[in-house]
Amino acid sequence: MIPAGFPELWSTDRAAQNAAYQTFTAATQQPVSWAYAVWDDLVAHLSSRDNHDRAIAGQLLCNLAISDPEQRIRRAWPSLLAVTEDSKFVTARHVIQALWRLGLPNPLRPFLLDATAQKFAACATHKNCTLIRYDLLAGLKNLSDATGDASIKPAALHLIQTENDAKYANKYRALWK
C-alpha cells in the first residue's frame, strides 16, 4: 500500500514537495512496511528530468535500505550511482551524503564499503573531488557511529592514506578524531 502523501514528492509545488520530503525522510529513519510499494517509483525517478526529483528519489532509496531484505538496492545501484554523477552537483551531493545509509543493514555493509572505495578512487579527476571524498568519509563515520562496526574505521583510514594532498588528508583524518 502506497502511503498517503507519496505523490506529493513529485509535485511541482516546491512547498508541497518539501513537506512530503520531510515527512518521508522522517518515516524512513526506521524500517517501514511499504518500501516495496514505492520502490519502483523511486527507482524510476532517479532518471527524472527534474533534479529535485532525482535527489529525493536517491535519498529515500538510501533510507529504505533498512527496509530492503531482498537487497533490491543492488539492482538499483547503477541508477543510484548515476545520480552521484549528476550534472547538478548539489543533486549529486545530496545523494552522496545519503549513501552511508545503505550500510545500516549488516548484509549490505561490505557492498557499501566496496562501493565507497570505488567512488573515492574514481572521483580523483572530478572537479569537486575533495567535497565528494569528504562526504564519503563523513558517511563512513556516520555509519561507524550508528552501527559500532569496528571494521569501518580501518577501511576509512585506508582511503585517507590514498589522498596525495596532505592538507586534505589531514582534513579527512579530523573526521575520525
C-alpha positions in Angstrom: 0.0 0.0 0.0 1.4 3.3 -1.1 1.4 5.7 1.9 -0.7 8.9 1.8 1.1 11.9 0.5 3.7 9.9 -1.5 2.7 11.5 -4.9 3.4 14.9 -3.4 7.1 14.0 -3.6 6.9 14.7 -7.3 4.9 17.9 -7.1 5.9 21.0 -9.0 4.8 23.0 -5.9 8.1 23.1 -4.0 6.5 23.8 -0.7 4.3 20.7 -1.0 7.3 18.7 -2.3 9.5 19.8 0.6 6.8 19.0 3.2 6.3 15.5 1.7 10.1 15.0 1.6 10.4 15.9 5.3 7.6 13.5 6.1 9.1 10.6 4.2 12.6 11.3 5.4 11.4 11.1 9.0 9.3 8.0 8.3 12.2 6.1 6.7 14.5 6.6 9.7 13.1 3.2 10.8 12.0 0.2 8.8 8.7 0.6 7.0 6.3 -2.0 5.7 5.6 -0.1 2.5 9.1 0.1 1.0 8.4 -2.2 -1.9 5.1 -0.4 -2.7 7.1 2.7 -3.6 10.4 1.2 -4.7 9.8 1.1 -8.5 8.5 4.6 -8.5 11.6 5.8 -6.6 13.9 4.0 -9.0 12.1 5.5 -12.0 12.5 9.0 -10.5 16.3 8.6 -10.4 16.2 9.5 -14.1 13.6 12.2 -13.9 14.2 15.4 -15.8 13.7 17.3 -12.5 16.9 17.3 -10.4 14.8 17.7 -7.2 13.0 14.5 -8.0 16.3 12.7 -8.7 17.7 13.9 -5.3 14.6 12.9 -3.4 14.4 9.5 -5.0 18.1 8.8 -4.3 18.0 9.9 -0.7 14.8 8.0 0.0 16.2 4.8 -1.6 19.2 5.1 0.6 16.9 5.5 3.6 14.9 2.5 2.6 17.9 0.1 2.6 16.9 -0.8 6.2 13.5 -1.9 4.8 15.0 -3.9 1.9 15.5 -7.5 3.0 15.6 -8.6 -0.7 18.5 -6.2 -1.3 16.8 -4.7 -4.3 19.2 -1.8 -3.8 21.9 -3.9 -5.5 19.8 -3.9 -8.7 19.1 -0.2 -8.4 22.8 0.6 -7.7 23.7 1.6 -11.3 20.9 4.1 -11.4 21.6 5.4 -7.9 25.3 5.7 -8.8 24.4 7.7 -11.9 22.8 10.3 -9.7 26.0 10.7 -7.7 27.5 11.9 -11.0 24.6 14.3 -11.7 25.2 17.3 -13.9 23.8 19.4 -11.0 26.4 18.9 -8.3 24.0 19.8 -5.5 21.8 16.8 -6.6 24.8 14.5 -6.7 26.0 15.7 -3.3 22.7 15.1 -1.6 22.7 11.5 -2.7 26.4 11.0 -1.9 25.7 12.3 1.6 22.9 9.7 2.0 24.8 6.7 0.6 26.1 5.6 4.1 22.6 4.5 5.0 23.0 1.6 2.6 25.3 0.1 5.1 22.9 0.2 8.0 21.7 -3.4 7.3 24.7 -5.6 8.0 24.4 -7.7 4.9 24.8 -4.6 2.7 27.7 -3.2 4.6 30.5 -4.9 2.6 28.8 -3.8 -0.6 28.7 -0.2 0.6 32.3 -0.2 1.8 33.4 -1.5 -1.6 31.3 1.0 -3.5 32.6 3.8 -1.3 36.2 2.8 -2.1 35.4 2.7 -5.8 33.7 6.1 -5.7 36.6 7.5 -3.7 39.1 6.4 -6.3 37.0 7.3 -9.3 36.4 10.9 -8.3 40.1 11.7 -8.4 39.7 13.8 -11.6 36.3 15.2 -10.7 36.0 19.0 -10.3 34.6 18.6 -6.8 36.8 15.6 -5.7 37.6 16.9 -2.3 34.0 17.6 -1.4 33.0 14.1 -2.7 35.7 12.4 -0.7 34.8 14.4 2.4 31.2 13.4 2.1 32.0 9.7 1.5 34.3 9.7 4.6 31.8 11.6 6.7 29.2 9.0 5.7 31.5 6.2 6.8 31.9 8.0 10.1 28.1 8.2 10.4 27.8 4.5 9.7 30.5 3.7 12.2 28.8 5.8 14.9 25.4 4.3 14.0 26.5 0.6 14.0 29.5 0.4 16.2 31.1 -1.8 13.5 34.9 -1.7 14.2 35.8 -2.7 10.6 34.6 0.7 9.2 37.3 2.9 10.6 40.3 0.9 9.2 38.6 1.0 5.8 38.1 4.8 6.0 41.7 5.3 7.2 42.9 3.2 4.3 41.1 5.5 1.9 42.6 8.6 3.6 46.1 7.2 3.1 45.5 7.2 -0.7 45.0 11.0 -0.6 48.1 12.7 -2.1 47.4 16.2 -0.8 48.4 16.4 2.9 46.0 19.3 3.5 43.0 17.2 2.5 44.3 14.0 4.1 44.5 15.9 7.4 41.0 17.3 6.9 39.7 13.8 6.3 41.5 12.4 9.3 39.9 15.1 11.5 36.6 13.4 10.9 37.8 10.3 12.7 39.3 12.0 15.8 
